[in-house]
Amino acid sequence: MMKSPIYLDYCATTPCDPRVVEAMLPYFSTHFGNATSKDHHYGWVAKEATESAREEIAALIGAGPKQVIFTSGATEAINLALKGLAEANVSQTKHIITTQVEHQAVLDTCRYLEQRGYLVTYLEVDKEGNLSLEALERAIRPETLCIAIMYANNETGVVNPIKEIGTLAKKHGVYFMCDATQAVGKIPIDVYADGVDLLCFSAHKIYGPKGVGALFLNNKHAKLPVFKQQHGGHHERGVRSGTLNTPGIVGFGKAAALCLQEMPNEHKRLQTLRNRLEDGLLKEVSGMTINGGANRLPHISSVRLHGIDAENLLLKLSKHLAMSRGSACAGLTQQASHVLTAMGMTKTEASQVIRISLGRFTRADDVTYAINALSRAIIE
Ligand SMILES: *Cc1c(COP(=O)(O)O)cnc(C)c1O
């Protein structure tokens, strides 16, 4: 039997941890109840399971369980956050600030809101993918409703100065919505210390199942106005109706608990492996540059191989290695990465970039193999 290629695309999605699958299994059959069935045992069991998962998920971001709304993933959480804020907004504050390097879920939602009368400022980033806090503050106007900036970039791993953004948002009285899908479970997050009002994330990026995510709503002090985007039975405090995906949520909870527990060691381990990968490639491959500055997530490496067509290279290696040219979502449109072009690359330069992302099941041997296979394929 042919050996499966080594998976080095953990930013696109992660496999479910076997411990997560085990936790989920009883909730497909034995404990199949509807979490909102209030009159019998089956409902109570499901309710208890989703509420304990909610606590575990909240703990991962330093929030309380009452502030977590379950969704079908980060895309839905982002749509709910931005459209929900915009629809609940009855004032004349019709301005949103975001960046040019956000995930499509944010950018596409912002473009939709532009069609509905919103003005959107798309902040630039520098060559290393960093945004300017001065430019952000200058962009804030009296009519600004919210700032939508990601915690860490999904193509380069560049981490934004979230605390500083949170402070600016508070100073000017605007909401701060943060797409933290890549950062949650990888680096410590504390929504209160960070000053984030709405935080979006997803189970399948943290070794949980696909199709489940969460929106954190900071309504500790005043009720955050987010208008529902899905009408129905008043689930999730009326913000998101629909029967809860009990097995998915249980898996999400288990995945969150495992990340919280293993983060300190796993962070160090991945950073060591990632550095080894980058050092190894730099030694073997001439004409290679690493995208993004020093402040990156521990497991992502975005590298430009000068003069090499990334698509061909990845295809050539596809029997042995599974890596990507960038975001899996951008794969649907055939355009050059908007993140890389925002960082000043030409389309040709951007087509020479590969993203290698490591994860919980990556071993030192896999990294050695990747260095050798990549450098050989480039020389050939
Ligand atoms: C994966 C990802 C999303 C989308 O998450 P889904 O749960 O797949 O909808 C959004 N933002 C970022 C930064 C991501 O990496």
The ligand as a Tripos MOL2 file, in Angstrom:
@<TRIPOS>MOLECULE
LIG
   15    15     1     0     0
SMALL
NO_CHARGES

@<TRIPOS>ATOM
      1 C1        -10.0670   28.6760    8.8440 C.3       1 LIG1
      2 C2        -10.2510   30.1160    9.0950 C.ar      1 LIG1
      3 C3        -11.5370   30.7060    9.0560 C.ar      1 LIG1
      4 C4        -12.7650   29.9340    8.6620 C.3       1 LIG1
      5 O1        -13.1320   28.9950    9.6300 O.3       1 LIG1
      6 P1        -14.2730   27.9070    9.3280 P.3       1 LIG1
      7 O2        -14.5630   27.3240   10.6680 O.co2     1 LIG1
      8 O3        -13.6600   26.9410    8.3950 O.co2     1 LIG1
      9 O4        -15.4350   28.6160    8.7650 O.co2     1 LIG1
     10 C5        -11.6240   32.0530    9.3340 C.ar      1 LIG1
     11 N1        -10.5550   32.7800    9.6480 N.ar      1 LIG1
     12 C6         -9.3150   32.2600    9.7090 C.ar      1 LIG1
     13 C7         -8.1620   33.1270   10.0680 C.3       1 LIG1
     14 C8         -9.1250   30.9130    9.4230 C.ar      1 LIG1
     15 O5         -7.8970   30.4000    9.4650 O.3       1 LIG1
@<TRIPOS>BOND
     1     1     2 1
     2     2     3 ar
     3     2    14 ar
     4     3     4 1
     5     3    10 ar
     6     4     5 1
     7     5     6 1
     8     6     7 2
     9     6     8 1
    10     6     9 1
    11    10    11 ar
    12    11    12 ar
    13    12    13 1
    14    12    14 ar
    15    14    15 1
@<TRIPOS>SUBSTRUCTURE
     1 LIG1         1 GROUP 0 **** ****
